[in-house]
Amino acid sequence: MKVLKVICENFVDAKPEVIKWNSWDGEHLRTVHGAYVAPIFLMRRSGDGLFVDRFKIPFLPLRVKTLVFTTQWDNENQISFTLTPFFIAKNTINVTEIRAGHTRVRVTYEFSGNWFQSLLFPIYKIMIKKWNKVVWEEDLPLKLRRQKALEYGFVDYAGIPADSVDRKDRSAVYKCEIPVPKTAGIQEIQHPFFTERD
């Protein structure tokens, strides 16, 4: 079995907990990212998630079924395993605050394959770097908006306090809750097998 490893790094003026929230907010997949066609969640619990999707292969007019299991491995690392018809992938997202309010997001993509599948690794390497750039640019406004909202005192499902005197910066004390709370009736959790536990 051969393994391809590709590491991509990006930096953002936001707290690590904001990045973690973005990673775990499954509702944004369909509306923010072009490659996620129909994400359906099968399981959500504290620190873990499982979903299926018809995934658009980057830069090609093809869609494939995927099964993705994600776990918050520790405070700084999230690991996802993706099963596709072509390969098994492992993605590790490391989120580290390198100075106050400035975070490095390092994603390590790993693909396993037999000798025949490994012939495609040079193409995967090019595609995954482009893919990372596209996904990062799609997500960036969401991260920055979330950071700014917390700085204005935003509270999930309560909004920004009406009186300006009550608008205290919450970004330093905010902790991402996993699973991220969901609004009622969203399409992503309507499958009859969907199971959730706090």
C-alpha positions in Angstrom: 0.0 0.0 0.0 1.4 3.4 -1.0 0.5 6.7 0.6 0.6 10.2 -0.8 0.8 13.1 1.7 0.2 16.8 0.8 0.4 19.6 3.4 -1.3 23.0 2.9 -1.1 25.9 5.2 -3.2 29.1 5.5 -3.4 31.9 8.0 -6.4 33.9 9.3 -7.1 36.7 11.7 -9.5 34.7 13.8 -9.4 32.6 17.0 -8.9 28.8 16.8 -12.4 28.1 18.2 -13.9 30.0 15.2 -12.0 27.8 12.8 -13.1 24.7 14.7 -16.8 26.0 14.6 -16.4 26.4 10.8 -15.1 22.8 10.4 -18.0 21.4 12.4 -20.8 23.6 11.0 -22.2 21.0 8.5 -25.1 23.3 7.5 -22.7 25.5 5.5 -21.4 22.7 3.2 -24.2 22.8 0.7 -24.5 26.6 0.6 -20.9 27.7 0.8 -18.9 25.0 -1.0 -19.4 24.1 -4.7 -18.3 20.5 -4.4 -20.7 19.3 -1.7 -23.9 18.4 -3.6 -26.2 16.7 -1.0 -24.6 16.2 2.4 -26.7 14.0 4.7 -25.7 13.4 8.3 -26.1 10.0 9.7 -24.5 10.5 13.1 -23.5 13.4 15.3 -22.3 13.3 18.9 -19.8 15.2 21.0 -16.5 15.2 19.0 -17.7 12.8 16.2 -19.7 13.0 13.0 -20.6 10.8 10.1 -22.1 11.9 6.8 -22.6 10.8 3.2 -22.5 13.0 0.1 -22.5 13.0 -3.7 -19.2 14.8 -4.0 -18.1 16.7 -7.1 -14.6 15.8 -8.0 -12.6 19.0 -8.1 -12.2 20.5 -11.6 -13.9 17.5 -13.3 -17.6 17.1 -14.3 -17.9 13.9 -12.1 -19.8 13.2 -8.9 -19.0 10.3 -6.6 -20.6 8.9 -3.4 -18.5 9.4 -0.3 -18.7 8.4 3.3 -16.9 10.7 5.8 -16.2 10.1 9.5 -14.8 13.0 11.4 -13.4 13.2 15.0 -12.0 16.0 17.1 -8.9 14.1 18.1 -7.7 16.7 20.6 -8.0 20.4 21.1 -5.9 21.3 18.1 -6.5 18.4 15.7 -9.5 17.2 13.7 -9.2 14.0 11.7 -11.5 12.9 8.9 -11.5 9.6 7.0 -13.2 9.6 3.6 -14.2 6.5 1.6 -14.7 7.0 -2.1 -15.0 4.5 -5.0 -11.3 5.3 -5.9 -9.4 5.6 -2.6 -9.4 6.1 1.2 -8.3 9.5 2.3 -7.3 10.9 5.7 -7.3 14.6 6.4 -5.9 16.1 9.5 -6.7 19.8 10.3 -4.3 21.3 12.8 -5.4 24.7 14.2 -2.8 26.7 16.2 -3.0 30.2 17.4 0.5 31.6 16.6 -0.2 35.0 18.2 -3.3 36.6 19.7 -6.2 36.4 17.3 -4.0 35.0 14.4 -4.3 31.3 13.6 -2.5 28.9 11.3 -4.6 26.2 9.7 -2.5 23.3 8.5 -4.3 20.6 6.6 -2.5 17.3 5.9 -4.1 15.3 3.1 -3.2 11.6 2.9 -4.4 9.1 0.2 -3.7 5.4 0.2 -3.7 3.2 -2.8 -2.2 0.1 -4.5 0.5 0.4 -7.1 -2.0 1.0 -9.8 -3.9 3.7 -7.9 -0.6 5.3 -6.9 0.0 6.1 -10.6 -2.6 8.9 -10.1 -0.8 10.4 -7.1 1.0 13.1 -9.2 -2.5 14.3 -10.4 -3.9 14.1 -6.9 -1.1 16.3 -5.6 -1.8 19.0 -8.1 -5.6 18.8 -7.6 -5.5 18.8 -3.8 -3.5 22.0 -3.7 -6.0 23.7 -6.0 -8.8 22.2 -4.0 -7.4 23.5 -0.7 -7.2 27.0 -2.2 -10.8 27.0 -3.5 -12.2 25.6 -0.2 -10.2 28.1 1.9 -11.4 31.1 -0.2 -15.0 29.9 0.0 -14.8 29.6 3.8 -12.7 32.7 4.6 -15.6 35.2 4.7 -17.6 32.9 7.0 -14.6 32.7 9.4 -14.0 36.4 9.4 -17.7 37.2 9.9 -17.9 34.8 12.8 -14.8 36.3 14.4 -16.2 39.9 14.0 -19.6 38.9 15.4 -18.0 37.4 18.5 -16.0 40.6 19.0 -19.3 42.5 19.0 -20.7 40.2 21.7 -22.7 37.8 19.5 -24.3 34.8 21.2 -25.6 31.9 19.2 -29.4 31.9 18.7 -29.6 35.1 20.7 -27.8 37.6 18.4 -25.9 40.8 19.3 -27.0 42.6 22.5 -29.4 45.5 21.8 -27.5 47.9 24.1 -24.0 48.8 23.0 -22.8 48.8 26.6 -23.6 45.1 26.7 -21.5 44.3 23.6 -18.4 42.8 25.2 -15.8 40.9 23.1 -16.6 37.2 23.5 -14.0 35.9 21.0 -11.4 35.2 23.7 -13.7 33.1 25.9 -15.9 31.5 23.2 -15.6 27.7 23.0 -16.9 25.7 20.0 -19.6 23.2 21.1 -19.5 19.9 19.3 -21.8 18.9 17.9 -22.6 22.4 16.7 -26.3 23.1 17.5 -28.6 22.9 14.5 -31.7 24.8 13.5 -34.8 22.7 13.4 -35.9 20.9 10.2 -32.7 21.3 8.2 -32.4 19.0 5.2 -29.1 17.6 6.2 -30.5 15.7 9.2 -33.7 14.3 7.7 -32.4 10.8 6.9 -34.3 8.1 8.9 -31.0 6.7 10.2 -29.9 10.0 11.6 -28.7 9.6 15.2 -27.5 12.3 17.6 -26.1 12.4 21.1 -24.5 15.3 23.1 
